[in-house]
Amino acid sequence: MASVRVCDTTRPAPAPATLKILVAGGFGAGKTTFVGAVSEIEPLSTEELLSDLGESADPLDGVEAKTATTVALDFGRITLDGGNVLYLFGTPGQQRFWFLWEELCAGALGAVVLADTRRLADCFPAVDFFERRGIGFVVAVNEFDGGHRYAPHEVREAVGLGPDVPVVRCDARLTSSGTGTLAALVRHLLCTSTARSSSSESGEPS
């Protein structure tokens, strides 16, 4: 009697792909709040209370209500679908912790740069960091209560962004606003990738 081979239909599903996104910006721009609002898990945060001793290193001009600061990173997670998981890494904002950025950016797909219009110049180092490393990013203007409202083109001009970098408005406290910002980043990265592929196929410099 001939044997019958039975197909194995119990193979385990492939492991989900993990995608790494950085959330950067200046001191007090809302990075910890942003990660906490969109994360599906209780976010890991390395915040420490501010003290009088650190006032000279971390001036609170414009962010007087701030009482704590991130000293290493914030971490959150979003499951996009059955095959993709998004990991969010919030970077520390103070200059003395910038040495951590190099390690955090390893393997990053892209970044959200949060801009606080009360201290807009504080986002310049993050913009410069990602531009120098060729990492795609969007600038998200975090609209704090009582802060001045600027049109995206005004922020673009003030920060000196190229026309290809999206500038979006967001409220870091709201999940819907944060996920909308991440969606804008993903669209930007896809468009950039498509443009580079087209240039390569046509032999044009990217």
Secondary structure by P-SEA (a helix, b strand, c coil): cbbbbbcccccccccbbbbbbbbbbcccccaaaaaaaccccccccbbbbbcccccccccccccccccccccccccccccccccbbbbbbbbbcccccccccccccccccbbbbbbbccccccaaaaaaaaaaacbbbbbbbccccccccccaaaaaaaacccccbbbbbbccccaaaaaaaaaaaaaaaaaaaaaaaaaaaacccc
